[in-house]
Each structure stands twice: as C-alpha cells, then as structure tokens.
C-alpha cells in the first residue's frame, strides 16, 4: 500500500475484492492476458510469471539452487514461494491442481 494513502482495513478489503471480481470475470487466457498487460508494468508481470514458474518447479521437486539456475529467481524469493506453497492460503495449490496436465 502506498504510504500517503489512508485506507481502512475494511476499505482495503473491498478494493481487493473488487480486483478479484475483475480477475475472475475474464473469460479465458486471452482476456486475462490483456487485463494483466493493462494492469501490470512489464516488470510486475514478469515477476508474476517468474513466481508461477517457481511454483511449478517446486511442485516437480527441483531443489532451490536448480530453480535459481533455470529461472534467475533469487533463492530468497524461491524460499518465500515455497513457504506459501506449503503453508499459505492455498491459492498456489488450487491453481496447480486446476492447471495440471496429466
């Protein structure tokens, strides 16, 4: 959150919910890609792409150092992603299950 913004927790929750509604309103990957391109800077979008790749590689059982070699993502960020994959809110796990190609 920006430091000059005085936002109550309730308002912040409403704003986050509105963003979530916009995201789930997209119909398919092409619409989501367009929204993300509008919503994020190229660097922000690349950070999201990198984290998702890290999630996939962690799920495959690759060690942190190998993931770092493959992606260039720092070991610290890989560790953070791994913590949320194991003990987060379940979003990574749900996304993995729904996108897994058998």
CORLINFEN-V219909 format. One record per backbone hydrogen bond with DSSP energy under -1.0 kcal/mol. NH is the residue of the N-H (numbers start at 1). CO is the residue of the C=O. Records with the same first field share a line. If there is no record, write none. Layout:
BEGIN
NH: CO, CO
END
This chain:
BEGIN
5: 2
12: 8
13: 9
14: 10
15: 11
16: 12
17: 13
18: 14
19: 15
20: 16
21: 17
22: 18
23: 19
24: 20
25: 21
26: 23
32: 28
33: 29
34: 30
35: 31
36: 32
37: 33
38: 34
39: 35
40: 36
45: 41
46: 42
47: 43
48: 44
49: 45
50: 46
51: 47
52: 48
53: 49
54: 50
55: 51
56: 52
57: 53
58: 54
59: 55
60: 56
61: 58
62: 57
67: 63
68: 64
69: 65
70: 66
71: 67
72: 68
78: 74
79: 75
80: 76
81: 77
82: 78
83: 79
84: 80
85: 81
86: 82
87: 83
88: 84
94: 90
95: 91
96: 92
97: 93
98: 94
99: 95
100: 96
END
